[in-house]
Amino acid sequence: MKASLLKAGEVDAGELEEEPDADSDEDPSEEDPDDGELLAALPAPSAGGTSARPLVIEQRFVVENECQGFRLDRFLQKKMRRLSRSRVQRVIAGDCDVDGRPARSSQRVQPGQQVSFRRPAPSEPEVPRELTVRHVDPDFYVLDKPSGLPIHPTARYHFSTLTAVLRERFPDEALRVAHRLDRETSGLLLVARTKPAESALKKAFARRLIKKRYLAIVHGRLLIPDGEPLILEQPIGPAGTTVRVRMAVRQLGDCGLTARTEVRTVRCAGPYTLVECRPHTGRQHQIRVHLWAAGYPIVGDKLYPDEDLFLTWAEQGDAAVRDRLPLLRHALHAAGLHFPHPSTGVTVAVDSPLPEELAAFLRAHQDAPQDG
């Protein structure tokens, strides 16, 4: 049954878990996937302050010069890389048009044409929709993202995303997220308010000018002398397992890329340790993989080290794994950002406290006995 989740590419790990993220979790220079213009215009907020869910989702793509002569199904598969060709063909067979005319999979597209498709909005999991603004600037916001809120639309989430929440919260602004965090990772997120700021911030990420600080709760007591970091430098590459986004320590000559993370102990709580992590590189799932490989996996992580646990959760939900995890979210929080202002270059520093659910977890285990 679990293997069926990945059969013929119909569902990949990008649909089961938020797509690889570019803060601790992916190369920051990588461009966002092109999900086109999402036209499921969110209705005006209700009296309770939240928007009603759209009944229909519409997306539009404009054909670029490089795609001249592509079959329509190939073009849409290029634009929505997470979908298999058979799934794209089902989209086209539904309600799809090219320049307003009914479309078919085999037709050839030409530059400048507009491809549109509509489908009923799927039911989606409930997600937290509250955002705390930690810093306001004419060029950007620094927001505190709650755990459980994915950033961009995926096959599983359209309305229940941070980008949708931003449209609700800031209806008069065309905001653009400058980097990513995993769905379960909480913490600081940079959101550009202008095109020049977006370009400057993404370049700063690519040049590693943005310094990031994370807090994580890990299994085990990690005892490091005060002021001395534990340096984790194992190369990281694709694990080559069923869940395609899963990473592992790999040799440099075997798909591994250099990765470096500094880890410091903040405090121990029974059999757990709160650690501070500072990634010097931005490999996919870097902090999670490095801590797991060092023997200190992050509390609540469903993918490291247990892929079977992740697949069970993806297929059956939280209830199926509740008894196997001390915490239902992974305990990773983006706690600090230091970055050059996109217009002036002056250093901006923003911090975020540990979320209450993680602080409560530590308090509950502060006096717990150690294993062994």
C-alpha positions as CSV (number, residue, x, y, z in Angstrom):
1,M,0.0,0.0,0.0
2,K,2.8,2.4,0.9
3,A,4.6,1.8,-2.4
4,S,1.4,2.9,-4.2
5,L,2.0,6.4,-3.0
6,L,4.8,6.8,-5.5
7,K,3.5,4.6,-8.3
8,A,4.3,6.0,-11.7
9,G,5.0,9.3,-10.2
10,E,1.4,10.0,-9.4
11,V,2.2,11.2,-5.9
12,D,5.7,12.2,-5.0
13,A,7.1,13.3,-1.7
14,G,6.7,16.9,-2.8
15,E,2.9,16.3,-2.4
16,L,3.3,14.5,0.9
17,E,5.6,17.0,2.5
18,E,6.2,20.6,1.5
19,E,8.5,20.8,-1.4
20,P,12.2,21.1,-0.5
21,D,12.9,24.4,1.1
22,A,15.6,26.9,0.7
23,D,16.5,28.0,4.2
24,S,17.9,25.2,6.1
25,D,16.6,22.8,3.6
26,E,17.6,23.6,0.1
27,D,20.2,25.6,-2.0
28,P,18.9,29.2,-1.6
29,S,19.9,30.1,-5.2
30,E,17.4,27.6,-6.6
31,E,14.4,29.3,-8.2
32,D,10.9,28.6,-7.0
33,P,8.9,26.1,-9.2
34,D,6.6,27.8,-11.6
35,D,3.1,27.2,-10.5
36,G,1.7,29.8,-12.9
37,E,-0.7,32.5,-12.0
38,L,-3.1,31.1,-9.5
39,L,-6.5,32.6,-10.2
40,A,-8.7,31.0,-7.6
41,A,-9.6,34.5,-6.5
42,L,-10.1,34.2,-2.8
43,P,-13.4,35.6,-1.7
44,A,-13.5,38.7,0.5
45,P,-12.9,37.9,4.2
46,S,-15.9,36.9,6.2
47,A,-17.1,38.6,9.3
48,G,-14.8,36.3,11.3
49,G,-11.8,37.6,9.4
50,T,-11.0,34.5,7.4
51,S,-11.6,34.0,3.7
52,A,-14.1,31.4,2.4
53,R,-12.5,28.6,0.5
54,P,-12.6,28.9,-3.3
55,L,-14.9,26.5,-5.1
56,V,-12.8,26.4,-8.3
57,I,-9.0,26.7,-8.8
58,E,-7.9,28.3,-12.1
59,Q,-4.3,28.5,-13.2
60,R,-2.8,30.3,-16.2
61,F,0.6,29.9,-18.0
62,V,2.0,32.0,-20.9
63,V,4.0,30.0,-23.4
64,E,7.7,31.1,-23.5
65,N,9.8,31.2,-26.7
66,E,11.8,28.2,-25.5
67,C,8.6,26.1,-25.5
68,Q,7.7,26.7,-29.1
69,G,6.2,23.6,-30.7
70,F,5.9,21.6,-27.4
71,R,3.0,19.3,-27.1
72,L,0.5,20.8,-24.6
73,D,1.0,18.0,-22.1
74,R,4.7,18.3,-22.2
75,F,4.5,22.1,-21.7
76,L,2.3,21.7,-18.7
77,Q,4.4,19.0,-17.2
78,K,7.4,21.3,-17.6
79,K,5.5,24.0,-15.7
80,M,4.2,21.7,-13.0
81,R,7.1,19.4,-12.4
82,R,5.6,17.6,-9.5
83,L,2.8,16.1,-11.7
84,S,3.2,13.0,-13.9
85,R,2.3,13.1,-17.6
86,S,-0.8,11.0,-17.0
87,R,-2.0,13.4,-14.4
88,V,-1.4,16.4,-16.6
89,Q,-3.4,14.7,-19.4
90,R,-6.3,14.3,-17.0
91,V,-6.1,18.0,-16.2
92,I,-6.2,18.8,-20.0
93,A,-9.2,16.4,-20.5
94,G,-11.1,18.3,-17.8
95,D,-11.6,22.1,-18.3
96,C,-8.5,23.4,-20.1
97,D,-8.1,25.9,-23.0
98,V,-5.5,27.6,-25.1
99,D,-6.3,31.2,-25.9
100,G,-9.9,30.5,-24.9
101,R,-10.3,27.5,-27.1
102,P,-10.8,23.9,-25.9
103,A,-7.4,22.1,-25.6
104,R,-6.2,18.6,-26.3
105,S,-3.0,17.0,-25.0
106,S,-1.4,16.5,-28.4
107,Q,-1.7,20.0,-29.8
108,R,1.4,22.1,-30.2
109,V,1.8,25.4,-28.3
110,Q,3.3,28.6,-29.6
111,P,5.0,31.5,-27.8
112,G,2.6,34.0,-26.3
113,Q,-0.3,31.7,-26.1
114,Q,-2.1,31.5,-22.8
115,V,-2.9,28.1,-21.3
116,S,-5.6,28.0,-18.7
117,F,-7.2,25.2,-16.7
118,R,-9.8,25.0,-14.0
119,R,-10.6,22.2,-11.6
120,P,-12.7,21.9,-8.4
121,A,-10.8,23.1,-5.4
122,P,-9.7,20.0,-3.4
123,S,-10.5,19.5,0.2
124,E,-7.4,20.4,2.2
125,P,-6.1,19.8,5.7
126,E,-6.8,22.6,8.2
127,V,-3.7,24.7,8.8
128,P,-2.8,27.5,11.2
129,R,-3.3,30.9,9.5
130,E,-1.9,33.3,12.0
131,L,1.2,35.3,11.2
132,T,3.3,37.4,13.5
133,V,5.1,40.4,11.9
134,R,8.5,40.7,13.5
135,H,9.9,43.5,11.4
136,V,8.3,46.0,9.0
137,D,10.3,47.9,6.3
138,P,9.3,49.6,3.1
139,D,11.2,46.9,1.2
140,F,10.3,43.8,3.1
141,Y,8.5,42.1,6.0
142,V,10.0,39.5,8.4
143,L,7.2,37.2,9.4
144,D,7.0,34.4,12.0
145,K,5.5,31.4,10.2
146,P,3.7,28.8,12.4
147,S,4.5,25.1,12.1
148,G,2.0,23.3,9.8
149,L,1.6,26.1,7.3
150,P,3.1,25.2,3.8
151,I,4.5,28.2,1.9
152,H,3.6,27.5,-1.8
153,P,0.8,25.6,-3.5
154,T,1.3,21.9,-4.0
155,A,-1.0,19.2,-5.2
156,R,-2.2,18.9,-1.6
157,Y,-2.4,22.5,-0.6
158,H,-3.8,25.5,-2.6
159,F,-5.9,27.6,-0.2
160,S,-4.1,26.4,2.9
161,T,-0.7,28.1,2.1
162,L,1.3,31.0,3.3
163,T,1.0,32.7,-0.1
164,A,-2.8,32.5,0.2
165,V,-2.7,33.9,3.7
166,L,-0.5,36.8,2.5
167,R,-3.1,37.6,-0.1
168,E,-5.7,37.8,2.7
169,R,-3.5,39.7,5.1
170,F,-2.0,42.1,2.6
171,P,-4.6,42.4,-0.2
172,D,-3.1,45.5,-1.7
173,E,0.5,44.3,-1.9
174,A,2.1,41.9,-4.4
175,L,4.4,40.1,-2.0
176,R,7.0,37.5,-2.8
177,V,8.6,35.1,-0.4
178,A,12.3,35.3,-0.7
179,H,13.2,31.8,0.6
180,R,11.4,28.8,2.2
181,L,10.9,26.8,5.3
182,D,9.5,23.3,5.5
183,R,5.8,23.0,6.3
184,E,6.5,21.8,9.8
185,T,9.4,24.2,10.5
186,S,8.3,27.4,12.3
187,G,10.1,30.7,12.4
188,L,11.4,33.7,10.5
189,L,10.6,34.2,6.9
190,L,11.7,37.1,4.6
191,V,9.0,38.5,2.3
192,A,9.9,41.1,-0.3
193,R,7.5,44.0,-0.9
194,T,9.1,45.2,-4.1
195,K,10.7,43.6,-7.1
196,P,14.1,45.2,-6.5
197,A,14.0,44.0,-2.9
198,E,13.1,40.5,-4.0
199,S,16.0,40.4,-6.4
200,A,18.5,41.8,-3.8
201,L,17.4,39.3,-1.1
202,K,17.5,36.3,-3.4
203,K,21.0,37.3,-4.5
204,A,22.0,37.7,-0.8
205,F,20.8,34.2,-0.1
206,A,22.7,32.8,-3.2
207,R,25.9,34.6,-2.0
208,R,25.5,33.3,1.5
209,L,25.3,36.8,2.9
210,I,22.3,36.0,5.0
211,K,23.1,34.3,8.3
212,K,20.6,32.0,9.8
213,R,20.2,30.6,13.3
214,Y,17.9,27.7,14.2
215,L,16.8,26.1,17.4
216,A,16.1,22.4,17.5
217,I,15.2,19.8,20.1
218,V,17.0,16.6,19.6
219,H,17.0,13.1,21.0
220,G,19.8,12.5,23.4
221,R,22.0,14.6,25.7
222,L,24.4,16.5,23.6
223,L,27.1,17.7,25.9
224,I,29.5,20.2,24.3
225,P,31.9,22.4,26.4
226,D,30.6,26.0,26.7
227,G,31.4,28.1,23.8
228,E,32.7,25.3,21.6
229,P,30.6,24.3,18.7
230,L,30.2,20.9,17.3
231,I,31.1,21.2,13.6
232,L,29.2,18.8,11.3
233,E,30.7,18.7,7.8
234,Q,29.5,15.5,6.1
235,P,28.6,15.9,2.4
236,I,24.9,15.6,1.7
237,G,23.1,14.1,-1.4
238,P,20.0,12.3,-2.4
239,A,19.3,9.1,-0.4
240,G,17.9,7.3,-3.4
241,T,15.0,5.8,-1.4
242,T,11.3,5.7,-2.0
243,V,10.6,9.2,-0.7
244,R,12.4,11.2,-3.4
245,V,13.2,14.3,-1.3
246,R,14.9,12.3,1.4
247,M,18.6,13.1,1.8
248,A,21.6,11.3,3.4
249,V,25.3,11.7,4.0
250,R,27.0,10.8,0.7
251,Q,30.6,10.9,-0.5
252,L,31.6,13.9,-2.6
253,G,32.2,11.6,-5.6
254,D,28.8,9.9,-5.1
255,C,26.3,12.8,-5.5
256,G,27.3,14.4,-2.2
257,L,27.7,18.2,-1.9
258,T,29.8,19.9,0.8
259,A,27.7,20.9,3.8
260,R,28.7,22.6,7.1
261,T,26.6,23.1,10.2
262,E,27.7,24.5,13.6
263,V,25.8,23.1,16.6
264,R,25.9,24.4,20.2
265,T,24.1,23.1,23.2
266,V,21.6,25.5,24.8
267,R,20.3,23.2,27.6
268,C,19.3,19.6,28.3
269,A,15.9,18.5,29.4
270,G,15.8,14.9,30.5
271,P,16.6,12.7,27.5
272,Y,16.5,15.7,25.1
273,T,18.7,18.6,24.2
274,L,17.8,22.1,22.9
275,V,20.5,23.0,20.4
276,E,21.4,26.0,18.3
277,C,22.3,25.4,14.7
278,R,24.0,27.7,12.3
279,P,24.1,26.3,8.7
280,H,27.0,27.7,6.6
281,T,25.7,26.0,3.5
282,G,22.1,25.5,2.4
283,R,21.7,21.9,1.4
284,Q,18.3,20.3,1.3
285,H,17.3,19.1,4.8
286,Q,20.8,20.0,5.9
287,I,20.2,20.5,9.7
288,R,17.9,17.5,9.9
289,V,20.3,15.2,8.1
290,H,23.4,16.3,9.9
291,L,21.8,15.9,13.4
292,W,20.4,12.5,12.4
293,A,23.8,11.3,11.1
294,A,25.5,12.5,14.3
295,G,23.1,10.3,16.3
296,Y,20.8,13.2,17.5
297,P,17.7,13.2,15.3
298,I,15.3,16.0,15.7
299,V,12.3,15.2,18.0
300,G,9.1,14.7,15.9
301,D,10.9,14.2,12.6
302,K,9.0,11.7,10.5
303,L,11.5,11.4,7.7
304,Y,14.8,11.1,9.6
305,P,15.6,8.4,10.4
306,D,12.4,6.4,9.7
307,E,11.1,6.6,6.1
308,D,8.5,3.9,6.9
309,L,7.2,6.2,9.6
310,F,6.9,9.0,7.1
311,L,5.0,6.9,4.6
312,T,2.6,5.7,7.3
313,W,2.0,9.3,8.3
314,A,1.5,10.4,4.7
315,E,-1.0,7.7,4.0
316,Q,-2.9,7.6,7.3
317,G,-2.3,10.9,9.0
318,D,-1.3,12.0,12.5
319,A,-3.4,9.4,14.3
320,A,-1.4,6.6,12.8
321,V,1.9,7.8,14.2
322,R,0.8,9.6,17.4
323,D,2.0,6.8,19.7
324,R,5.4,6.6,17.9
325,L,6.4,10.2,18.2
326,P,7.0,12.4,21.3
327,L,5.9,15.4,19.3
328,L,3.7,15.5,16.1
329,R,5.7,18.3,14.5
330,H,9.5,18.2,14.0
331,A,11.1,20.5,16.6
332,L,12.9,22.9,14.3
333,H,12.5,26.6,14.6
334,A,14.1,29.4,12.5
335,A,15.1,31.7,15.3
336,G,17.4,34.3,13.8
337,L,18.1,36.2,10.6
338,H,21.0,38.6,10.0
339,F,21.0,40.1,6.5
340,P,22.0,43.2,4.5
341,H,19.2,45.6,3.9
342,P,18.2,45.2,0.2
343,S,18.5,49.0,-0.4
344,T,21.1,50.3,2.0
345,G,23.2,47.3,2.8
346,V,23.0,48.0,6.5
347,T,22.8,44.8,8.6
348,V,19.3,43.9,9.8
349,A,19.0,41.5,12.7
350,V,15.6,39.8,13.7
351,D,15.0,37.2,16.3
352,S,12.1,34.9,17.1
353,P,11.5,33.1,20.4
354,L,11.0,29.4,20.7
355,P,7.3,28.6,20.0
356,E,5.2,27.8,23.1
357,E,4.6,24.2,22.1
358,L,8.3,23.5,22.0
359,A,9.0,25.4,25.2
360,A,6.2,23.4,26.9
361,F,7.8,20.2,25.6
362,L,11.1,21.1,27.2
363,R,9.4,22.1,30.5
364,A,7.6,18.8,30.6
365,H,10.8,16.9,30.3
366,Q,13.1,19.1,32.4
367,D,13.1,16.7,35.3
368,A,12.6,13.5,33.4
369,P,15.1,10.7,34.0
370,Q,17.8,10.1,31.4
371,D,17.7,6.8,29.4
372,G,20.2,4.3,30.8
